[in-house]
Amino acid sequence: MVGIIAEWWLRLAAGLLGSGLIAAAAYRVRSLSLSGALSAVVMGTVFVTLGEPVWFGVLIAFFVSSTLWSKWKRKHRAKAAAEANYEKTGRRDAGQVWANGGAGLLLCAANALWPDEGWLFAYVGVMAAVNADTWATEIGALSRTAPRSVTSGKPVAPGTSGGVTPLGSAAALAGAAFIGAVAALLLAAPQPAEAAAGTPGGGAAAAAWIAAAAAAGLAGAFADSLLGATGQAMFRCRECGSETERAAHCGGAAERVRGFAWLNNDRVNLLSSLAAGALAWALGSLLG
């Protein structure tokens, strides 16, 4: 019993130190706001305390890869034009951190209480969806072809919620598969609990993790676009007339023209990632 308690305290200390260092570095390079950095510390600490390396390793892979893409060609004109009407840009705040990782944290806690491979499949699906959406947003903004509405197929302005491009869709698939590959690589090594028992790690075959992540992540990204085109709150600036995700634009309150007032970008991300997690769980049951 004493050994178990000591291990939990060691995990807690390691999680607090590691996540603190990562969050501080992210805050320093302006990838996280102060609220985002504090939230990342809490989230990272709990992931390390409750989960095996695959849980926090996938989280780190999402954060690092999405941050690198957001920094790449940051001054690109096409990307700047697309981002002009996004609700949030630049530094991730607490809302974005919890929207992207909160569901995964609950799944990690559930797995700690009731161990089952299904929780991990669901988690990989959730993270594949948020990673797919991020890669699609960051890379798709550089597309040379105009985005088209996911509902009507008609061309829309860059940055319009629900607009998709072939480049963005390919980036979404790559981002989702990347998460599956990271999970498969981490599971290929014995997990601490399995190593102590002398049993091999790995679980389901690597192909199952990649396939489930790719399918669920891509589906989640398109669900995000569909919600963005239909239910997400959209506003029209009273000054410049542009349609935007922001409730305030050009220094004043914007007029809501469609969607539900409560359904902002963070909640769209959360709902679409939950759908992807459910799909990944189902796929894992079939493939695993």
ZAMARGU-4260 file (C-alpha; in steps of 0.2 Angstrom, whole numbers, plus 5000, padded with zeros to 4 digits):
<rodrens>
0) 5000/5000/5000 | 5014/5012/5005 | 5023/5008/4988 | 5007/5012/4978 | 5005/5029/4987
5) 5023/5033/4984 | 5021/5029/4966 | 5006/5041/4965 | 5015/5055/4973 | 5030/5052/4961
10) 5018/5053/4946 | 5010/5068/4953 | 5027/5077/4956 | 5034/5072/4939 | 5018/5077/4930
15) 5018/5094/4939 | 5036/5097/4934 | 5035/5091/4916 | 5019/5100/4912 | 5025/5115/4921
20) 5041/5116/4910 | 5031/5113/4894 | 5018/5126/4898 | 5031/5139/4903 | 5040/5136/4887
25) 5024/5137/4877 | 5019/5153/4886 | 5036/5161/4882 | 5035/5158/4864 | 5017/5164/4864
30) 5008/5148/4860 | 4998/5149/4876 | 4990/5163/4885 | 4992/5164/4904 | 4975/5155/4907
35) 4980/5142/4894 | 4997/5139/4902 | 4989/5136/4919 | 4976/5125/4912 | 4989/5115/4903
40) 4999/5112/4919 | 4983/5105/4928 | 4979/5094/4913 | 4996/5088/4910 | 4998/5084/4929
45) 4982/5074/4929 | 4986/5064/4913 | 5003/5059/4920 | 4996/5054/4937 | 4982/5044/4930
50) 4988/5037/4913 | 5002/5027/4906 | 5014/5035/4894 | 5003/5033/4878 | 4990/5045/4886
55) 5001/5060/4889 | 5012/5056/4874 | 4998/5058/4862 | 4993/5074/4871 | 5011/5081/4869
60) 5011/5075/4850 | 4995/5085/4847 | 5001/5101/4856 | 5018/5101/4848 | 5013/5097/4830
65) 4998/5109/4830 | 5010/5123/4837 | 5023/5120/4824 | 5010/5121/4810 | 5003/5137/4818
70) 5020/5145/4818 | 5024/5139/4800 | 5023/5153/4788 | 5014/5163/4801 | 5015/5179/4790
75) 5008/5171/4775 | 4995/5182/4767 | 4983/5169/4763 | 4983/5162/4780 | 4982/5180/4788
80) 4966/5183/4777 | 4958/5167/4782 | 4962/5170/4801 | 4955/5187/4801 | 4937/5182/4805
85) 4941/5167/4816 | 4935/5168/4834 | 4952/5165/4841 | 4969/5165/4834 | 4987/5165/4840
90) 4989/5160/4859 | 4977/5146/4865 | 4968/5151/4880 | 4960/5141/4894 | 4944/5138/4884
95) 4953/5131/4869 | 4964/5120/4880 | 4949/5112/4889 | 4939/5110/4873 | 4954/5101/4865
100) 4959/5090/4880 | 4945/5090/4893 | 4936/5075/4885 | 4952/5066/4884 | 4956/5069/4902
105) 4939/5062/4907 | 4942/5046/4897 | 4959/5045/4905 | 4951/5046/4922 | 4938/5033/4917
110) 4952/5021/4912 | 4961/5023/4928 | 4945/5018/4937 | 4938/5005/4925 | 4953/4999/4914
115) 4947/4995/4896 | 4955/4997/4879 | 4939/5005/4873 | 4943/5021/4883 | 4960/5022/4875
120) 4952/5020/4857 | 4940/5034/4861 | 4954/5045/4868 | 4964/5042/4852 | 4948/5046/4842
125) 4945/5062/4852 | 4963/5068/4849 | 4964/5063/4831 | 4948/5074/4828 | 4956/5090/4837
130) 4972/5087/4828 | 4964/5084/4811 | 4954/5100/4813 | 4970/5110/4818 | 4980/5104/4804
135) 4966/5107/4792 | 4964/5125/4798 | 4982/5129/4798 | 4987/5120/4782 | 4971/5122/4773
140) 4972/5141/4775 | 4987/5140/4762 | 4976/5132/4749 | 4977/5141/4732 | 4959/5135/4728
145) 4944/5143/4736 | 4935/5134/4750 | 4918/5127/4747 | 4904/5126/4759 | 4902/5108/4766
150) 4883/5110/4765 | 4880/5118/4748 | 4897/5115/4738 | 4897/5133/4733 | 4913/5143/4735
155) 4915/5154/4751 | 4928/5166/4757 | 4943/5160/4765 | 4940/5158/4784 | 4922/5155/4782
160) 4915/5142/4795 | 4911/5126/4786 | 4922/5130/4771 | 4933/5115/4766 | 4947/5113/4753
165) 4956/5097/4746 | 4972/5103/4754 | 4963/5105/4771 | 4954/5089/4769 | 4971/5080/4765
170) 4979/5089/4780 | 4965/5083/4791 | 4967/5065/4786 | 4986/5066/4789 | 4984/5074/4806
175) 4972/5061/4812 | 4983/5047/4805 | 4998/5055/4814 | 4989/5053/4831 | 4985/5035/4827
180) 5004/5032/4823 | 5010/5040/4838 | 4998/5030/4849 | 5004/5014/4840 | 5022/5018/4843
185) 5020/5022/4861 | 5010/5006/4864 | 5023/4995/4855 | 5034/4997/4870 | 5029/4989/4887
190) 5019/5000/4898 | 5025/5002/4916 | 5011/4991/4923 | 5014/4978/4910 | 5033/4979/4912
195) 5031/4976/4930 | 5021/4961/4927 | 5032/4954/4914 | 5019/4955/4900 | 5022/4963/4883
200) 5013/4980/4878 | 5005/4984/4862 | 4987/4979/4864 | 4978/4980/4847 | 4988/4980/4831
205) 4996/4996/4825 | 4986/4996/4809 | 4970/4996/4820 | 4975/5011/4830 | 4980/5021/4814
210) 4964/5016/4804 | 4953/5020/4819 | 4962/5037/4822 | 4962/5041/4803 | 4943/5037/4801
215) 4937/5044/4817 | 4948/5060/4816 | 4943/5064/4798 | 4924/5061/4802 | 4927/5073/4817
220) 4934/5086/4806 | 4920/5085/4794 | 4908/5086/4809 | 4916/5101/4815 | 4914/5109/4797
225) 4896/5104/4797 | 4892/5111/4814 | 4902/5127/4809 | 4891/5129/4793 | 4875/5126/4802
230) 4874/5128/4821 | 4889/5139/4826 | 4885/5157/4830 | 4890/5169/4816 | 4890/5187/4816
235) 4891/5202/4804 | 4902/5217/4808 | 4892/5233/4809 | 4906/5243/4803 | 4915/5233/4789
240) 4901/5221/4785 | 4911/5205/4785 | 4905/5189/4792 | 4914/5183/4807 | 4915/5171/4822
245) 4918/5185/4833 | 4904/5193/4843 | 4914/5210/4843 | 4923/5216/4827 | 4930/5233/4822
250) 4929/5239/4840 | 4911/5236/4842 | 4897/5223/4845 | 4893/5213/4829 | 4876/5207/4824
255) 4872/5188/4825 | 4865/5183/4809 | 4864/5164/4811 | 4867/5149/4823 | 4865/5147/4841
260) 4872/5160/4853 | 4879/5147/4864 | 4888/5137/4851 | 4905/5145/4849 | 4921/5138/4841
265) 4927/5129/4857 | 4910/5120/4859 | 4910/5115/4841 | 4927/5107/4843 | 4921/5098/4859
270) 4906/5091/4851 | 4914/5085/4835 | 4928/5077/4845 | 4916/5068/4856 | 4908/5061/4841
275) 4925/5055/4834 | 4928/5047/4851 | 4912/5037/4850 | 4916/5032/4832 | 4934/5027/4837
280) 4928/5016/4851 | 4916/5007/4840 | 4930/5005/4827 | 4942/4998/4840 | 4929/4985/4845
285) 4928/4979/4827 | 4947/4981/4823 | 4955/4977/4840
</rodrens>
